[in-house]
Amino acid sequence: MTEAKKVLFITQAIMPYVPETELSILGRRLPQTFQEHGTQVRVFMPKWGHVNERRNQLHEVIRLSGMNLIINDSDHPLLIKVASIQQARLQIYFIDNDDYFQNRLMTADAEGTAYSDNDERAIFYARGVLETVKKLRWCPDIIHCQGWVSSFVPMYVKKAYRDDLAFRNCKIVFSPNEEWYDTTFSGDLAVKASFKGVNPEVVHEVVGNPASFSDLYRLAIAYADGVVMSGVKESSPINDWVSSSGLPVLQDVNTDILFESYQNFYNSIL
């Protein structure tokens, strides 16, 4: 059986950079555990506005920054920053941009209103991570996407980057989280997501117009090779989408066998 020796974690939240939640705990524990077992890992998260750069000693990586990503006919500079969790010896790459992440919280503002451009934020994050991995000349076996903000990664890897050496042979796992906002995005998500081999017709095969927050999960599941359902409630419609997809599924995992469970799941997909 082929083994996952290089794993790219594209996550939404990692302790201690954001408050402790089930997602942020797993966002740290999973890559740390794999690294401790000898797996090569790369870890990405957005530089949300409440990530304290000075306290966490983030610094910009000039050689990786500087690219402009065009989304919705506007240029958005890509900034790459890094920091290390010293006790875990784990390096984290942060995707940053003044329009989408600086001075803005994770999913919703301080009043609890979801940002209307969360779709664009997720598009920028996905493309920013994939372009950075290309610059690193690193070829993962598994890409594990965690949270709504990583939801465009599976489609871009399968369509826009399918012939790229960095991603040609990798498999993609998606972990949805229980954030659920009744939000409709402004404009046509399919047009905003267009890039290389991704055109509006491709996106509209999965999502409607206007698209809603739930469409982000549906899009990720449509292009993933496996799904991790840890923490998803039985009443969530995510269960129906995953069931109808026919994808391999990893359910709740005992933390005492975290590495073994995920490694076996990754290897089964490979």
PyMOL commands that set and color helices and strands:
alter all, ss='L'
color gray80, all
select helices_A, chain A and resi 22-36+53-56+86-88+118-136+148-150+153-160+189-192+200-204+213-223+238-245+255-269
alter helices_A, ss='H'
color red, helices_A
select strands_A, chain A and resi 6-10+40-46+59-60+68-71+74-77+79-85+90-96+142-146+171-175+226-228+249-250
alter strands_A, ss='S'
color yellow, strands_A
deselect
rebuild
show_as cartoon
